[in-house]
């Protein structure tokens, strides 16, 4: 086999020349050769508004044919809806043509039932996910938003060993963690007796938040695969703007909306510039972008392979000037966590 091709290359399904046009990186110590651009499926549910199952299916098919080989989902996205739709979309596609990552620990809309980091629920969760996905195993099983655990000891002593047990059973191949506060992720890695292989960081390596840069050397020193997700800020850095549930401050939303309006006036998509900006960052092994239409897929593939036009570059420079009104690390750390604890009536240590 051509050493320049990933293990996910399937003769007869893929076009070798198309796949060779994709950039790949080794995902930390996993040995998985993952595409520089990977596909998130939060939009395969009501979380980001309306969607079409047919368009989701076309997006998945065209993405994998293009050489994108890492797909991310979770039970939380639409409370099982994303996994179920993704399972339908993957029908007829060779299993060896992609890597699939899902998660455990975040589930229901009701704050009192939203999170469960217990061993029992984690074991049940992977079985539910595999049933919805119509698969026998996932490539990466991640603990979802670990900062919401009652305390880090629960993750360290119960959740992580259970995920390791699941990997031993063959239902998953690699172990990862996700979260918003990078300091909490770092602490978990430092204290864990279980080998953590991947980190999914979201909204922290974007046009408005460069916090991830400070943690890249640590992750690399531990040979941890780094997935930079939600580089458009969960809709914040798009022309259409975020959903009403978005936790960013009104000032952040105002400035991003100003940037979006400017982009619209120049017939440029802010989300495309956000992907371009994040692709330039050194450190992450893959950029995970939510895509549920072929149009979004084609936009992002075009940015990856061709960059942006001179006109878009001019708009990008103006957008960067608009964003200078914000601090370099504009985030909403602890906002969701405090809201959750208040709504759930919980007092965590």
Secondary structure, DSSP 8 states (H G I E B T S, - for coil): --TTS-TT--BTTB-HHHHHTS-EEE-GGG--EEESEEEE-TTSSGGGS---HHHHHHHHHHHHHHT--EEE--TTTTTTHHHHHHHHHTTTS-GGG-EEEEEESB--SSTTTSB---HHHHHHHHHHHHHHHT-S-EEEEEE--GGGSS-HHHIIIIIHHHHHHHHHHTSEEEEEEEES-HHHHHHHHHH-SS---EEEEESSSSSSB-HHHHHHHHHHHTT-EEEEE-TTTTTTTSSS---TT--S-HHHHHHHHHHHHHHHHTT--HHHHHHHHHHT-SS-SEEEEE--SHHHHHHHHHHHHH---HHHHHHHHHHHHHHTTS-SB---TTHHHHHHHHHHT----
